[in-house]
Amino acid sequence: MFRTLCASLAALALVLTGGAVASAAPAGERTVSSGWNDYSCKPSSAHPRPVVLIHGTYENAAQNWAFMAPYLTNRGYCVFSFDYGKLPGVPFVHGLGPIAKSAEELSAFVDKVRAATGTEKVDLVGHSQGGGAMPRYYLNFLDGAGKVDKLVGLAPSNHGTTLSGLQRLLDAIPGGRRILGSVSAGSEDQLIGSAFIRRLNSVPDTVPGVGYTTIVTRYDEVVTPYRTQFLSGPKVRNVLIQDLCAVDLSEHLTIGTIDRIAFHEVANALDPANATPTTCASAVTG
């Protein structure tokens, strides 16, 4: 499914043809009655850290985490999410702003969750930008390492992407990257060779004290090549979902939104002491 790719192309076409984005109020933070974003939630001894979910580019918290959030709350976690990278007049799809600015929003939200729950650290679980480039910037450049125990990335954009060749198309259009950046700086920031990715890749993949898990699908058509999602460094576990279930056909969007095999591996990453084998059966029993 080329959702993110098509959205980027549509946005670029909109600017090239002189179109305008319809005006609408940006969505606010979602509060869900099932316990997701319940600021009265206090972490248990079994799960002592709250989990902050970070959506991907062209997504929002409610859509990205409609299945993952209940999956984790049902397992006793305090779960929180927020919308970041919102642009004026662009409703429903977020993660569009400059990633460095979005990382500042993550920093403020982590502090809010820590204050509400009385915890020193949180665990981060993110999809695409939200599992890769943005939280890595927070950890490396905004002193987030002391506030985070684990980062779990689903199809994370850790080292940038070619967007299945879209990067070459943009580079073939005079000013193509600049035009995309004017519509969605967050998208342009994630292209291989961007100033943001060059800065992010100028430092080690990991920071001391934080545990990292990447959960990747070989069928990813958005963060490409898919192996660029893997991290190097201490306390890193790189997981190719097809090594756990060869018939899992999830691509970029589905691995982060509805794939219960991936969900089970997230649960293992958050609580490795009680991890159980992830198999194809996890789609039903996980």
C-alpha positions in Angstrom: 0.0 0.0 0.0 1.5 3.3 -1.1 -0.4 5.5 1.2 2.5 7.7 2.4 4.1 7.7 -1.0 0.9 8.7 -2.7 0.2 11.4 -0.1 3.6 12.9 -0.8 3.0 12.8 -4.6 -0.4 14.4 -4.1 1.0 17.1 -2.0 3.7 17.8 -4.5 1.2 17.9 -7.4 -1.0 20.2 -5.4 1.8 22.8 -5.1 3.0 22.3 -8.7 -0.5 23.0 -10.0 -1.1 26.0 -7.8 -3.7 24.3 -5.6 -4.5 25.2 -2.0 -5.1 23.1 1.1 -8.7 23.4 2.5 -8.9 25.2 5.8 -9.9 23.2 8.9 -9.0 23.3 12.6 -6.2 20.9 13.5 -7.2 17.9 15.6 -6.3 18.0 19.3 -5.0 15.3 21.6 -7.3 12.3 21.8 -8.7 11.0 25.1 -10.1 7.5 24.8 -12.3 6.0 27.5 -10.7 2.6 27.3 -7.7 3.9 29.3 -5.6 5.3 26.5 -4.5 8.8 27.6 -5.9 8.3 31.1 -3.8 10.7 33.1 -5.0 9.1 36.3 -3.3 5.8 35.3 -0.4 4.8 37.6 2.1 2.3 36.3 2.1 -1.1 38.1 5.1 -3.0 39.5 4.7 -5.4 36.5 4.8 -2.5 34.0 6.6 0.3 35.8 6.9 2.7 32.9 4.2 4.4 30.8 4.2 3.8 27.1 4.2 6.8 24.7 2.9 5.9 21.2 4.2 8.1 18.4 2.4 8.1 15.1 3.9 8.2 11.6 3.9 10.8 8.8 0.5 11.5 7.2 -1.1 9.8 10.2 -2.6 10.8 13.5 -2.7 9.2 17.0 -6.2 7.9 16.9 -5.8 6.2 13.5 -2.3 4.8 13.9 -3.0 3.4 17.4 -6.6 2.3 17.3 -5.6 -1.3 17.7 -2.2 -1.1 19.4 -3.3 1.1 22.3 -6.0 -1.2 23.5 -3.7 -4.2 22.9 -1.2 -2.6 25.4 -3.8 -1.2 27.9 -5.4 -4.7 28.1 -2.0 -6.0 29.2 -1.8 -3.5 32.1 0.2 -0.7 30.6 -0.5 3.0 31.0 -0.6 4.2 27.4 -0.4 7.7 26.0 -0.3 9.2 22.6 -0.5 12.7 21.0 -0.6 14.4 17.6 2.5 16.2 16.5 3.9 18.0 13.4 0.5 19.6 12.7 0.2 22.2 10.0 -2.3 25.1 10.0 -5.3 24.2 7.8 -4.4 20.6 7.5 -6.8 18.3 9.5 -6.4 14.7 10.4 -3.0 14.0 8.9 0.0 15.1 10.9 3.8 14.5 11.3 4.2 17.0 8.5 6.2 19.7 10.2 10.0 19.9 10.5 11.2 16.8 12.5 13.4 18.8 14.8 10.4 20.8 15.9 8.3 17.7 16.2 11.0 16.2 18.5 10.5 19.2 20.7 6.8 18.4 20.9 7.7 14.8 21.9 10.0 16.2 24.6 7.2 18.3 26.1 4.8 15.4 25.9 7.2 12.9 27.6 7.6 15.4 30.4 3.9 15.8 30.7 3.4 12.0 31.0 6.3 11.6 33.5 4.8 14.3 35.7 1.3 12.8 35.5 2.4 9.3 36.3 5.2 10.1 38.7 7.7 8.1 36.7 11.3 8.9 35.9 11.3 7.2 32.5 8.9 6.2 29.7 9.1 3.7 26.9 8.5 4.9 23.4 6.8 2.9 20.7 6.6 4.5 17.2 5.7 3.9 13.6 7.7 5.2 10.7 8.9 8.7 11.5 7.5 8.2 15.0 9.7 5.1 15.5 12.8 6.3 13.8 14.0 9.7 12.8 12.0 11.8 15.2 12.6 9.9 18.5 16.2 9.3 17.5 16.6 13.1 17.2 15.0 13.5 20.6 17.3 11.0 22.2 20.5 12.3 20.5 20.0 16.0 20.4 17.4 17.0 23.0 18.7 15.1 26.1 15.9 12.6 25.9 18.1 9.6 26.8 17.8 10.1 30.6 14.0 10.0 30.3 13.6 7.0 28.1 14.3 3.3 28.9 13.3 1.7 25.5 12.5 2.8 22.0 10.6 0.3 19.8 10.3 1.3 16.2 7.8 -0.3 13.7 9.0 0.3 10.1 11.2 3.1 11.5 12.8 5.7 9.2 16.1 5.5 11.0 18.5 6.4 8.2 16.2 8.1 5.7 14.4 6.6 2.7 14.5 6.6 -1.1 10.6 6.3 -1.0 10.7 3.5 -3.6 12.3 5.8 -6.2 10.3 9.0 -5.4 13.6 10.6 -4.2 15.0 10.3 -7.7 11.9 11.8 -9.2 12.1 14.7 -6.8 15.7 15.2 -7.6 14.9 15.2 -11.3 12.5 18.1 -10.8 14.2 21.5 -10.4 13.6 22.5 -6.8 11.6 19.2 -6.2 12.9 18.7 -2.6 12.3 22.3 -1.8 8.8 22.1 -3.1 8.0 19.0 -1.1 9.6 20.6 2.0 7.2 23.6 1.6 4.3 21.2 1.8 5.7 18.7 4.3 9.0 19.4 5.8 8.7 16.2 7.7 8.6 14.3 4.5 11.6 16.1 2.9 13.6 15.6 6.2 13.3 11.9 5.8 14.7 11.6 2.3 18.1 10.1 2.1 20.6 13.0 1.6 18.5 15.6 3.3 20.2 18.0 5.7 18.3 16.5 8.6 19.3 12.9 7.8 22.9 13.9 7.3 22.9 15.5 10.8 21.1 12.5 12.3 23.5 10.0 10.7 26.5 12.1 11.9 26.1 10.6 15.4 25.9 7.0 16.5 22.6 5.2 16.0 22.1 4.7 19.7 22.7 6.5 23.0 23.9 4.8 26.2 21.3 3.5 28.5 18.4 3.1 26.1 17.3 -0.3 24.7 16.3 -0.3 21.0 14.1 -2.7 19.0 13.4 -2.3 15.3 10.5 -4.4 13.8 10.8 -4.3 10.0 9.0 -5.9 7.1 10.8 -6.8 3.8 7.6 -5.6 2.0 8.0 -2.0 3.1 7.5 0.2 0.1 7.8 3.6 2.0 11.0 3.3 4.1 13.4 1.9 1.5 15.6 0.0 1.2 14.1 -1.8 4.2 17.4 -2.8 5.7 18.2 0.9 6.3 15.7 0.7 9.1 18.1 -1.5 11.2 20.2 0.1 13.9 23.8 -0.6 15.0 25.1 -0.4 18.5 24.8 -1.8 22.0 21.4 -2.9 23.4 19.9 -3.2 19.8 17.6 -5.9 18.6 16.7 -5.8 14.9 13.7 -8.0 13.9 12.6 -8.9 10.4 9.0 -9.9 10.9 9.2 -12.5 8.1 11.9 -14.3 10.2 9.2 -14.9 12.8 6.3 -15.6 10.4 7.3 -16.2 6.7 3.8 -15.7 5.5 3.3 -12.3 7.1 2.8 -10.0 4.2 2.5 -6.7 6.1 3.8 -3.6 4.4 4.7 -0.2 5.8 1.3 0.9 7.0 -0.1 -2.5 8.2 2.9 -3.5 10.3 2.4 -0.4 12.4 -1.4 -0.4 12.7 -3.0 -3.8 12.6 -0.4 -6.6 12.5 -0.8 -8.6 15.8 2.4 -10.5 15.1 4.3 -7.2 15.2 2.2 -6.2 18.3 3.4 -9.4 20.1 7.0 -8.5 19.3 6.3 -5.0 20.7 5.1 -6.6 23.9 8.2 -8.7 24.1 10.4 -5.7 23.6 8.7 -3.8 26.4 8.8 -6.7 28.8 11.7 -9.0 27.7 11.8 -10.8 31.1 8.4 -12.3 30.3 8.8 -12.6 26.5 7.2 -15.5 24.7 8.0 -16.8 21.2 6.5 -14.7 18.4 5.1 -17.0 15.6 2.4 -16.9 13.0 0.0 -18.1 15.7 0.6 -14.7 17.5 -1.8 -13.2 14.9 -4.6 -15.0 16.9 -3.2 -15.7 20.3 -0.6 -12.9 20.7 
